[in-house]
Amino acid sequence: MNIIGLDSLVFGVDDVKACARYFTDYGLTAAGDGRFEALDGTAVVIRPQDDASLPAALETGSMLRKTVYGVTDQETLDAIAAELGSDRDVKTLDDGSLETTDDLGFALGFQITVRKKISLPGETVNSPGATVQRPANIIAADPNAAPKPRSLSHVVYFVPDAQKFESFYAERLRFVTTDRFTGVGPFMRPAGTQEHHTLFCIQTPPFMLGCEHFTFHMGGPTELMQAGKQFADKGYETFWGPGRHVFGSNWFWYFNSPVGCHVEYDADMDLHDDDWVARESNMSADTSQIFRFTLEENWAPSGPPPPKAD
Amino acid sequence: MTPEAELVTLCGLDELIDSESRGFDPLQRGRDALFIVKRGATLKAYRNRCPHQGASLPWRKNTYLNADGSRIVCGAHGALFDIDTGQCVQGPALGQALEPMDVHLASDGSVTLRLKDLYR
């Protein structure tokens, strides 16, 4: 099943204007119709919570109303419709996309992907012993850079049953588990991508069913740091980070948000193929990150002149 | 004044806007220690710590209320709290409550808090 990744996440919110400002400040581009797009066309979609065209809300009141996956071809859409249609309602919408639910109650969409192929330079690092990545006189640090999110990366759900979650995505949609936190949940990727994870879950009591966070890939760690600092300087509240995760290796910086879940910047995630054997560990502070830092105000060393010699 | 009774001035009463929230970080820790919602003559003050995971609540500076100002909202996972009681009414902190903070109005119109209350 050639599902290649997330195309968009759709939220029904109580403050459309605040969310529009938030996602514009985060670095997405308003594309009309509530779409806030990354450089490759993947997006977060903001609608008023009483919009009748949205799938029904989860009973917990989560603002996440739909998770839309992109696929490469109509054949894949037909295969998904046949597979899921065997035991649940699968609607075909006017635009040809499919709408249904997973086994936990989350509304899902599947469509021919809107994700555009982008061609952008990655972060260049000069390392002793390695081939020079940045030729002479080409400068890396740009205090005026305004890095933009490149691509919708992953979403994390709170679910009451991580086993049920993993079984659905693995057996019905052919997602692959790359790693696992014991008693918490699996990191999963759809078969059409090598990215470490597009989907993760955290097992919690039923009253927490909903979204924990979602994130867009930045071009590299420096872009992530610079975007995060600019976002924080605008008054937005850091939740966790910046830092670097162990599973996935991705850099992270999570912020609070007006859509009822965290919004993250991530960068430099590992890729895996079918030769990879899933790791497992328990989840703790030391297994979830190598390090984390707290943003401080810019500062430079200074002090009084040295005392004059007698 | 004994050290235990030492007071910190948060702001002037006239700086608080009715039905709006404002956060305070008097120890300059980079995260608000508490926030106040002015309800007419009453000041509702709570520690800035969601009972769910201890997260800081606002998603933006001073933004502790939902869109229509009817509830306190946590910008971590969307938990909603009653403004008058601090009880969680929806979301991950259901069954738990925000911790009320004891703010006082001094005779000069300043809103104060005991310093030791900031350290808990």
Interface residues (C-beta under 8 A of the other chain):
Chain A: V13 D14 D15 A18 Y22 T60 G61 S62 M63 F158 T204 F207 M208 G210 E212 G235 Y236 E237 F239 F255 N256 S257 P258 V259 G260 C261 H262 T294 L295 E296
Chain B: G30 R31 A55 S56 L57 P58 W59 R60 K61 T63 N66 A67 D68 C74 G75 A76 H77 G78 L80 Q90 G91 P92 L94
